[in-house]
């Protein structure tokens, strides 16, 4: 007897979800598309730091990052333009336990700059700032800087250049 109301409810939900249209994609949602692709990531001295597969998912509303290194380290992020807060947000997690929630946006120079506070493993509150710069040659520079909250001196944690690769399995 309980099956009939359940089946009716499922039918109503299915018809509602198929009849509705998704809201239009805001122009800002495409601001990070320069980062989408398969990338080899190198340090300033040319050493391969890792590989990054960046995808546009969920109808272009989310940029998904999948980063791996030649060693054991890997991490993932989800990046999305938050229309209600008129800003970009990134949620990063990795296999060392690092969690970042960064916010920001595209600056006048065309760089994506996201920042946020976290508590480091030593218990100190720090500010992370990551800047992605699309270069004229098609590469992208990513610079991750950190600063103790209340201080003004930034230190670079990572400086990498992203170079497109044709195949995500290319490890040269």
C-alpha positions, 0 to 999 in steps of 0.5 A, a space after each residue: 500500500 505504501 508503494 503507490 504514494 512513493 511511486 507517485 512522488 517519484 513520478 512528480 519529482 522526475 517530471 519537475 526536474 525534467 521540466 525545469 531549466 538551469 539558470 543561465 551561466 554568469 559571464 564570470 563563471 568563464 573567468 577561470 577557463 584559461 586554466 582548463 586542460 591537461 598540464 605538466 607543471 614545472 618549477 623555475 629550474 625546469 624540474 617536473 613538479 607534477 601533472 594537473 588535469 583541470 576540467 570544466 564540470 557541472 555545465 561550466 559552473 565548476 572547475 575541478 582540479 586533479 593534481 598529482 606528483 611523481 611521488 605520493 603527493 596528490 590533491 584536488 580542488 573545486 573552484 566556482 564563481 559564487 554569484 550571491 557573493 560575487 566572488 570565486 571560491 576554491 576548496 582544496 584538499 590533499 593527501 597530507 591533510 591540508 585543507 584550503 578555502 580560498 576566495 577572490 577573483 580576477 584582477 585588472 591584470 587578468 590574474 586569478 587571485 584567491 586567498 584565505 586563512 588556515 591554521 598550519 600544522 604548527 598551530 599558527 594562523 596563516 594567510 594563503 594567497 595563490 595567483 594564476 597568471 595566464 601567459 601570452 605563450 599559453 602557459 600559466 604561472 601559479 604562485 602560492 604565497 603564505 604570510 603569518 596573519 598580522 605580518 606583512 612578509 610573504 614567502 613563496 611556498 610554490 612557484 610553478 609553470 603549467 605547460 599544456 600536454 596533449 595527453 594526460 599520460 604524457 610524463 615528459 
